[in-house]
C-alpha cells in the first residue's frame, strides 16, 4: 500500500510547519521551482491510500492539473505483444546466459511449448484490455502492485 500525504501531514512528519515546508529559503531553490511551488493546489483530502489500481485516484491528476498531466488522457495504451513476438525478443536475450548446449536446447524447447500453451493467457490479456482496463493499461495493476508496492 502506498500512502500519499499532503503538505500538512508530510510537514508534521518531518517536524516543520506547513509554511516552512512550502516556502524554503529562496536562495536554495531555483526560480522555476519556486514558481511551481506557488501553483501547487491543496489535496482534496488529508491522505490518499493506494492499493495499486490508480484508476481510483485518477481524480488527483485532474485536480493537480498543469503541464505534468495535461496529456494524460490522450496517451496511447500499451500494446499487447503477440506470443511469437515476445519469444523472438526473449530468446536472443536469454540464450547467451545458458551455460551449456543442454541448457540452450532446454530453453528453446520451453519457449516452443510456451508458445503453444500461452494462447489462453494472450486471450485473457486482450479481454482485460478491452474490458475492465479500457481506460488504463492492461499492465498497470500488476506493475503498480508487484513492481512498486511489494
C-alpha positions as CSV (number, residue, x, y, z in Angstrom):
1,X,0.0,0.0,0.0
2,X,1.3,3.4,-0.9
3,X,0.3,6.5,1.1
4,X,0.4,9.9,-0.4
5,X,0.3,12.8,2.0
6,X,-0.4,16.5,1.9
7,X,2.0,19.2,2.8
8,X,0.3,19.4,6.2
9,X,0.7,15.7,7.0
10,X,4.2,15.5,5.5
11,X,5.4,18.5,7.3
12,X,4.2,17.1,10.6
13,X,6.2,14.0,9.9
14,X,9.4,16.0,9.4
15,X,8.7,18.4,12.2
16,X,8.2,21.7,10.4
17,X,5.3,23.9,9.8
18,X,3.4,23.8,6.6
19,X,4.5,27.3,5.6
20,X,8.1,26.4,6.2
21,X,7.7,23.1,4.2
22,X,6.2,25.0,1.3
23,X,8.4,28.1,1.5
24,X,12.0,27.2,1.9
25,X,14.7,29.9,1.6
26,X,14.7,31.3,-1.9
27,X,18.5,31.1,-2.1
28,X,18.3,27.3,-2.1
29,X,15.8,26.8,-4.9
30,X,15.6,28.0,-8.5
31,X,13.0,30.5,-9.7
32,X,11.2,27.7,-11.7
33,X,11.0,25.5,-8.6
34,X,9.6,28.4,-6.5
35,X,7.1,29.3,-9.2
36,X,6.0,25.7,-9.4
37,X,5.6,25.5,-5.6
38,X,3.4,28.6,-5.7
39,X,0.9,26.9,-8.0
40,X,0.6,23.7,-6.0
41,X,-3.1,23.1,-5.2
42,X,-4.1,21.6,-1.9
43,X,-5.0,18.0,-1.8
44,X,-8.7,17.2,-1.7
45,X,-8.3,15.0,1.3
46,X,-5.7,14.7,4.1
47,X,-4.4,11.3,2.9
48,X,-4.9,9.1,-0.1
49,X,-4.2,5.4,0.2
50,X,-3.5,3.4,-2.9
51,X,-3.9,-0.3,-3.4
52,X,-2.3,-0.3,-6.8
53,X,-5.3,0.4,-9.1
54,X,-4.6,4.0,-9.8
55,X,-7.9,4.4,-11.7
56,X,-9.4,5.1,-8.3
57,X,-7.0,8.0,-7.8
58,X,-7.4,9.4,-11.4
59,X,-9.3,12.4,-9.9
60,X,-5.9,13.6,-8.5
61,X,-4.5,14.1,-12.0
62,X,-7.5,16.3,-12.9
63,X,-7.2,18.1,-9.5
64,X,-3.5,18.7,-9.8
65,X,-3.7,19.5,-13.5
66,X,-0.9,21.5,-15.0
67,X,1.7,20.5,-17.7
68,X,2.5,17.2,-16.0
69,X,-0.9,15.7,-16.5
70,X,-2.4,17.7,-19.4
71,X,-1.8,15.0,-22.0
72,X,-2.5,12.0,-19.7
73,X,-5.9,11.2,-21.2
74,X,-4.6,11.2,-24.7
75,X,-1.6,8.9,-24.2
76,X,-1.9,5.6,-26.2
77,X,-2.5,2.4,-24.3
78,X,0.3,-0.2,-24.1
79,X,0.0,-2.8,-26.9
80,X,-0.2,-6.5,-26.0
81,X,2.6,-8.1,-28.0
82,X,2.0,-11.4,-29.7
83,X,3.4,-14.5,-28.1
84,X,5.8,-15.1,-31.1
85,X,7.0,-11.5,-30.9
86,X,7.7,-11.9,-27.2
87,X,9.6,-15.1,-27.7
88,X,11.6,-13.7,-30.6
89,X,12.8,-10.9,-28.3
90,X,13.3,-13.2,-25.3
91,X,15.4,-15.9,-26.9
92,X,18.2,-13.8,-28.2
93,X,18.5,-12.2,-24.7
94,X,18.3,-15.5,-22.7
95,X,20.3,-17.8,-24.9
96,X,23.7,-16.2,-24.1
97,X,23.0,-16.8,-20.4
98,X,22.8,-20.6,-20.9
99,X,25.9,-22.4,-19.5
100,X,25.7,-25.4,-21.8
101,X,24.3,-26.7,-25.0
102,X,21.8,-28.7,-23.0
103,X,20.5,-25.5,-21.3
104,X,20.2,-23.8,-24.6
105,X,18.2,-26.8,-26.0
106,X,16.0,-26.9,-22.9
107,X,15.3,-23.1,-23.2
108,X,14.4,-23.4,-26.9
109,X,12.1,-26.3,-26.1
110,X,10.4,-24.5,-23.2
111,X,9.8,-21.5,-25.5
112,X,8.2,-23.7,-28.1
113,X,6.0,-25.3,-25.5
114,X,5.1,-21.9,-24.1
115,X,4.0,-20.6,-27.4
116,X,1.5,-23.4,-27.8
117,X,0.3,-23.1,-24.2
118,X,0.0,-19.3,-23.8
119,X,-2.9,-18.7,-26.2
120,X,-5.3,-18.6,-23.2
121,X,-3.2,-16.1,-21.4
122,X,-3.0,-13.9,-24.5
123,X,-6.8,-14.0,-24.9
124,X,-7.3,-13.1,-21.3
125,X,-5.0,-10.1,-21.6
126,X,-6.9,-8.9,-24.7
127,X,-10.2,-9.3,-23.0
128,X,-8.9,-7.4,-19.9
129,X,-7.5,-4.6,-22.1
130,X,-10.9,-4.3,-23.9
131,X,-13.0,-4.7,-20.8
132,X,-12.1,-3.7,-17.3
133,X,-8.9,-1.9,-18.2
134,X,-10.3,0.0,-21.3
135,X,-9.4,3.4,-19.7
136,X,-6.0,2.3,-18.5
137,X,-3.1,0.0,-19.3
138,X,-3.6,-3.8,-19.1
139,X,-0.2,-3.9,-17.3
140,X,-1.0,-1.1,-14.8
141,X,-2.4,-3.0,-11.9
142,X,0.3,-5.7,-12.0
143,X,3.1,-3.2,-12.4
144,X,1.9,-1.0,-9.5
145,X,1.2,-3.7,-7.0
146,X,4.1,-6.0,-7.7
147,X,6.6,-3.5,-9.2
148,X,6.2,-0.7,-6.6
149,X,4.1,-1.8,-3.6
150,X,5.7,-5.2,-2.8
